[in-house]
């Protein structure tokens, strides 16, 4: 038997290994797990409010109302005061024109002439007391009120926009404007007198004002308050200027009701 050298053995080994080389087995891709795409189920969005959302909205609205209502009321009150003051200023000018044409003598009008110096017709009082001294010398200031300052009927400048039903007195349950035809009561101590009899500075002498001015001084049981705050009112003075103030106490304010000594 021939001998095999180491070189030949190595060559044979390589051949043997070559001959017995095992091919790489690739793992075939399995189709056992197929990814199935399922349809996405979307939750439908509701357009309705939830209870909590509704409560939040209600709370916000309530908060806004709580803030805005006092502001709006204050603005309305201020607008009424301003319009009322404009009315009284117009009446003050009308008195000046009337005095120039009537020998500087204030009109009279019976015991209630303090209202019948001007205003609308008819009124409850003028109808109820027709033909009596209560309503003599009807509305002498009406012709002196500018047509631009009134509506179709006489007397709109004599109507305070804040005039509210009176509590107590002859006009109980009615506004002063509806009952007397005039929201503004004139100073009864001036009516029927001459201007030269006034012994005080005209800017301090009270000529007219909201109905409440007389009630505050002489008939506290009657509530004829127009404006807020309480006991504040528009006052017309003899020089035709208007002031929004408290009429009482007179000593502190320096107002003059009885203009002669």
Secondary structure, 3 states (H helix, E strand, C coil): CCCCCHHHHHHHHHHHHHHCCCCCCCCCCCCCCCCCCCCCCCCCCCCCCCHHHHHHHHHHHHHHHHHHHHHHHHHHHHHHHHHHHHHHHHHHHHHHHHHHHCCCECCCCHHHHHHHCCCCCCCHHHHHCCCCHHHCCCCCCHHHCCHHHCCCCCCHHHCCCCCCCEECCCCECCCHHHHHCCCEEECCCCCCCEHHHCCCCHHHEEEEEECHHHHHHHCCCCECCCCCCCCEEEEEECCCCEEEEECCCHHHHCCECCCCC
